């Protein structure tokens, strides 16, 4: 009976030690599982964040492309208006040149009529009529020349304004194009990172 009593404490120690070892092993497994779960959770979160950034970059790139297309339309419209304005300027220059030639001719006719008035006393009435007619033509030509000169000045100012707008639009277009290119590069880089991460 004493032998049995002596054996029991030893058995209890073995069982307690075995139970402690089992708890430690289980705790180690749970810690490893928790660590694995944490690594997987971090990877999933990282992939989700990268995907969100890639989507944002892609959206920004599309928006930049839309703005670039709009700017290009404005640029093309301004270029067309500049071409049309330059054509009008050329036409006004030709008309002004023609008006100047007509004015010179009318002036010569007026001078000739004045000389005829002095030389042809017998034909004074006819000479006066020719002089009055020449004066009217000269006045009309000078008025026409003044109008053409005014139109030419307005057209030249318009061309100057359009050229400044064209220059500004080209600069804005270049900046927008660079921004769109950077946005597309960022989107491509984000996509490549996601593809690389997935592999």
Secondary structure as GFF3:
##gff-version 3
##sequence-region A 1 199
A	DSSP	alpha_helix	2	119	.	.	.	ID=ss1
A	DSSP	alpha_helix	124	198	.	.	.	ID=ss2
###
